[in-house]
């Protein structure tokens, strides 16, 4: 205990929202920044922003995002640290957070398998981890479902999406995923997990591959939902 207290003085943890020093009861965010996180509560709404955004493209048995995403907001800082700064444990923190919210919701209880949106093998090698892996594993554990990461694969890379218009995003996301070992999910309810929904192009591309497997139904859970493309 003394050593840990001393270490926290020498190498303190800083809030990823405002940069202040965290106390020993805080993780990733200070109490103030955590209180500013804009939860969506979409898990309580059958028809929500996600189902409306993907209407006509994806028939989802359930759909939710934990937070709303605003440019330069706390959620953006969290996801940036998760994806680009090696803070993989943020994924588990968010997975546990969302899992506790959806575990009693009937539609999410139907989940048999949790599958992450995959990274291309080159990006996975460079980053060292899929940023949604721990998020998905925590959701699978809480929902008592199986976590499977060798069925949906990314076969082509796509360029950065941040400066693209809607049409370009959809065109760039077409045919970049494929299915392997489809028997693992045959006849099952699959919960697809990702970090952020923007246009929905990536989700639609994954969905179109997953439903090629016989009698598969697809749900969706993400860390955040962007309001920038509404």
C-alpha positions in Angstrom: 0.0 0.0 0.0 2.8 2.4 0.9 4.7 1.5 -2.3 1.5 2.1 -4.4 0.9 5.4 -2.7 4.5 6.5 -3.3 4.3 5.4 -7.0 1.1 7.4 -7.5 3.0 10.5 -6.3 6.0 9.8 -8.6 4.0 8.6 -11.6 0.5 9.9 -11.2 -2.4 9.0 -13.5 -4.0 11.9 -15.3 -7.6 12.4 -16.3 -8.1 11.8 -20.0 -10.8 14.5 -20.1 -9.3 17.5 -18.3 -5.7 16.4 -17.5 -6.0 16.7 -13.7 -4.3 14.2 -11.4 -6.6 11.3 -10.5 -7.0 10.0 -7.0 -6.7 6.3 -6.2 -10.4 5.7 -6.5 -10.7 7.2 -10.0 -9.9 5.4 -13.3 -9.3 7.1 -16.6 -11.5 10.1 -15.8 -12.0 12.3 -12.8 -15.4 12.4 -11.2 -16.2 15.7 -12.8 -15.4 14.5 -16.4 -17.2 11.2 -15.8 -20.3 13.1 -14.8 -20.1 14.9 -18.2 -20.2 11.7 -20.2 -23.4 11.8 -22.4 -25.0 8.4 -22.0 -27.5 7.6 -24.8 -29.8 5.1 -22.9 -30.6 3.7 -26.3 -30.8 0.2 -24.8 -34.1 1.2 -23.4 -35.5 2.2 -26.8 -36.4 -0.4 -29.4 -36.5 2.3 -32.1 -33.6 4.6 -31.5 -31.1 6.7 -33.5 -29.1 3.6 -34.6 -32.1 1.6 -36.0 -33.4 4.8 -37.7 -29.9 5.5 -39.2 -29.6 2.0 -40.5 -33.3 1.6 -41.5 -33.6 -0.3 -44.8 -29.9 -1.4 -44.6 -29.7 -3.5 -41.4 -32.5 -5.4 -39.7 -31.1 -5.5 -36.1 -32.6 -7.6 -33.3 -31.1 -5.1 -30.8 -28.9 -2.0 -31.0 -27.3 0.5 -28.6 -24.4 2.8 -28.1 -23.1 3.7 -24.6 -22.3 7.4 -25.3 -22.9 10.2 -27.7 -19.8 11.4 -29.5 -19.1 15.1 -29.8 -16.0 16.6 -31.5 -13.4 17.5 -28.9 -15.6 16.0 -26.1 -14.6 13.6 -23.4 -15.7 10.6 -25.3 -13.5 11.5 -28.2 -10.5 11.8 -25.9 -11.3 8.4 -24.4 -11.6 6.6 -27.8 -8.4 8.4 -29.0 -6.5 7.1 -26.0 -7.9 3.6 -26.6 -7.1 3.4 -30.3 -3.8 5.3 -30.6 -2.2 5.6 -27.2 -2.1 1.9 -26.1 -4.8 2.3 -23.4 -6.5 -1.0 -24.3 -7.9 -1.4 -20.8 -10.4 1.4 -21.6 -12.2 -1.1 -23.7 -12.8 -3.4 -20.8 -13.9 -0.4 -18.6 -16.5 0.6 -21.2 -17.5 -3.0 -21.8 -18.3 -3.6 -18.2 -20.2 -0.3 -18.0 -22.4 -1.1 -21.0 -22.8 -4.7 -20.1 -24.3 -3.9 -16.7 -26.9 -1.7 -18.5 -28.0 -4.3 -21.1 -27.8 -7.5 -19.2 -31.4 -7.3 -18.0 -32.8 -6.1 -21.4 -34.7 -8.9 -23.1 -33.5 -8.3 -26.6 -29.8 -8.3 -25.6 -30.3 -11.5 -23.5 -30.9 -13.3 -26.8 -27.2 -12.9 -27.8 -25.4 -16.1 -28.5 -22.2 -14.8 -29.9 -20.3 -11.5 -29.7 -18.2 -10.6 -32.7 -15.9 -7.5 -33.0 -15.6 -5.4 -36.1 -12.1 -6.7 -37.2 -9.0 -4.9 -38.1 -7.0 -5.7 -41.2 -4.0 -8.0 -40.3 -1.5 -5.2 -41.1 -3.2 -2.7 -38.8 -3.6 -5.3 -36.1 0.1 -6.0 -36.3 1.0 -2.3 -36.1 -1.4 -1.4 -33.3 -0.9 -4.7 -31.4 -4.6 -5.1 -30.5 -8.1 -4.6 -31.7 -9.5 -1.7 -29.8 -12.9 -3.4 -29.4 -11.6 -6.8 -28.3 -11.8 -6.2 -24.6 -15.0 -4.3 -25.0 -16.5 -7.3 -26.7 -15.1 -9.9 -24.3 -16.6 -8.1 -21.3 -20.0 -7.9 -23.0 -19.8 -11.6 -23.9 -19.0 -12.5 -20.3 -21.8 -10.4 -18.8 -24.3 -11.7 -21.4 -23.1 -15.3 -21.0 -22.4 -15.4 -24.7 -19.4 -16.7 -26.7 -16.7 -14.3 -28.0 -15.6 -15.2 -31.5 -13.0 -13.3 -33.5 -12.2 -15.7 -36.4 -15.5 -15.6 -38.3 -15.7 -12.0 -39.6 -12.4 -10.9 -41.1 -11.2 -7.8 -42.9 -9.7 -8.6 -46.2 -8.9 -5.1 -47.6 -7.7 -2.0 -46.0 -9.6 1.3 -46.3 -8.2 4.7 -46.1 -9.0 7.1 -43.3 -12.7 8.1 -43.1 -12.5 11.4 -41.3 -12.4 13.7 -44.3 -14.8 11.7 -46.6 -18.3 12.5 -47.6 -21.1 10.0 -47.0 -21.0 8.5 -50.5 -17.2 8.0 -50.3 -17.5 6.3 -46.9 -20.0 3.8 -48.2 -18.0 3.1 -51.4 -14.8 2.6 -49.4 -16.4 0.2 -47.0 -17.9 -2.1 -49.6 -16.5 -5.6 -49.9 -13.7 -5.1 -47.4 -15.0 -7.9 -45.0 -15.5 -11.6 -45.5 -16.7 -14.7 -43.6 -14.6 -17.7 -42.4 -15.7 -20.5 -40.2 -19.3 -19.6 -40.7 -20.5 -22.8 -39.0 -19.6 -21.2 -35.7 -22.4 -18.8 -35.9 -25.0 -20.7 -38.0 -28.5 -20.2 -36.6 -27.2 -17.8 -33.9 -27.9 -14.3 -32.7 -24.7 -12.3 -33.2 -24.0 -9.1 -31.3 -21.6 -7.1 -33.5 -19.4 -4.6 -31.5 -17.5 -1.6 -32.6 -16.1 1.6 -31.1 -18.0 4.3 -33.0 -20.9 4.7 -35.4 -20.5 7.5 -37.8 -22.3 7.0 -41.2 -23.0 3.3 -40.5 -21.1 2.2 -43.6 -18.8 -0.1 -41.7 -21.7 -1.7 -39.8 -23.7 -2.2 -43.0 -20.7 -3.9 -44.7 -20.2 -6.3 -41.7 -23.9 -7.0 -41.5 -24.1 -7.9 -45.2 -21.4 -10.5 -44.6 -22.8 -12.0 -41.4 -26.3 -12.6 -42.8 -24.8 -14.7 -45.6 -24.5 -17.4 -42.9 -27.7 -19.4 -42.6 -30.3 -18.2 -40.0 -28.0 -15.6 -38.4 -29.6 -12.5 -36.8 -27.5 -9.5 -36.0 -27.5 -7.0 -33.2 -25.2 -4.1 -32.5 -23.4 -2.5 -29.5 -20.9 0.3 -29.7 -19.0 2.5 -27.4 -20.3 5.7 -29.0 -22.6 7.2 -31.6 -21.6 10.2 -33.6 -24.1 13.0 -34.0 -21.9 14.6 -36.6 -23.6 12.8 -39.5 -27.3 13.1 -38.4 
